[in-house]
Amino acid sequence: MTNSNMKPTQPTPQKRKIVIFSDFDGTICMQDTGHILVDAHGFGAEARERLEAQMKSGARTFRDASEEMWASLHVPFDDGFVLMEKSIELDPGFKEFYQYCQANGFPFNVISAGLKPILRRVLDMTLGEQESSGIEIVANDATISKDGQAWTPIWRHDSIQGHDKDVSIIEGRKLAQAECEPDEMPLIVFIGDGVSDLAAAREADVLFARRGLRLEEHCREHNIPFTPFDTFSDIKREIEAISKEDQKKTGGVGKPVRYNPRANMWRRISSKEAVPTLMAAATPSQEEKMFLWPETFSDYKQPATIAE
């Protein structure tokens, strides 16, 4: 028997697939893991800083300088983490944010110019191996001799960067799209701290920049939409709000300041086949041009650290 006074159950609106990509050093980790290793077990801070100055001036490429830095290490892999375990510190809100992503089915990916074995070890140390295993690490690999006398990067891309983060974000979007309904577009979130993250940031729908660092400064200088954050607790609140917005099926998505204007073009498309037509017909705004061709509008320089 049914109760005529009972209201029919309303179906839960479908959530947009939200995919999170985050830089590691200076973003998730408050220190730079590569700097800790090189300063303690490689050619030291003074030599590293000289090499970084050469990268900033353009005299050396990021990939070339990084190979020299990693080659200076002469320590077995496990021994290199004795000091790391004592000094490493994650963002105070990161663990809760990551657990929130897991609970809501939001894939979380680390995207880094560093070395994957180092990042995995740090995450295992700080989160525990079981929890860490849920994080996909998109970074360069490495071969490290048993005696620690040879640390050799295996670059993800054949470029002067070694890892083109924007390419990895594009690949991540395609994978996410394949898992979406035909009329849904995934929402790509990127979290970073430095100008070296700009290439990846321009491919994201939503950008978070750590407050007070160069990525925030660059975004303000060039009127790039972003949300500043102090800890991952701030990001959690914003993602919760975004998730609620996307559950409101109002027949269209607005253009809040937090959204990348370039990616908003993607958000308005329900068919992947329609992309070339839209891109050919649209006249990008100044902000959209900055995301499409950032080299024309920014003072982008080679990254100044070995693992951002």
Buried (B, 14 or more C-beta within 10 A) or exposed (E): EEEEEEEEEEEEEEBBBBBBBBBBBBBBBBBBBBBBBBBBBBBEEEBBEEBBEBBEEEEBBBBBBBBBBBBBBBBBBEEBBEBBEEEBEBBEBBBEBBBBBBEEEBBBBBBBBBBBBBBBBBBBBBBEEEBBEBBEBBBBEBEBEEEBEBBEBEBBBEEEBBBBBBBBBBEBBEEBBEEBEEEBBBBBBBBBBBBBBBBBBBBBBBBBBBBEBBBBEBBEEBEBBBBBBEBBBBBBBBBEEBBEBBEEEEEEBEEEEBBBBBBBBBBEBEEEEEEEEEEEEEEBEEBBBBBBEBEEBBEBBBBBBBBB
